[in-house]
């Protein structure tokens, strides 16, 4: 008579093979590094900067006063004041041709301008419409 319970379960060799495969996959994933790309970082930075532009526009509408957003391409910073600034992520900067300031008026309009963010190999342009203050982006 054969014992059927002796055939159930995993052998030591099967467990060792599975652990070896998992170790190999883990080594490859860890060696590859983080799972992000330069274009993803550039798009994320552009979304954050555009959000700051929108916030400045809304601040002008809500307060009834002119709001000026300063841009410093040399230092890679921007903000509503020259003291309390936001920094761009490392490896991303403003184009030297970007305007140094954008003015948002209480009626929703703005000074027109194209602000360009430069990444390692790509760029994104944010266009500020003068009549509405709306921000649109041209992304690769």
Buried (B, 14 or more C-beta within 10 A) or exposed (E): EEEEEEEEEEEEEEEEEEEEEEEEEEEEEEEEEEEEEEBEBBBEBBBEBBEBBBBBBBBBBEEEEEBBBBBBBEEBBBBBEEEEBEEBEEEBBBBEEBBEEBBBBBEBBBBBBEBBBBBEEEBBBBBBEEEEBBBEBEBE
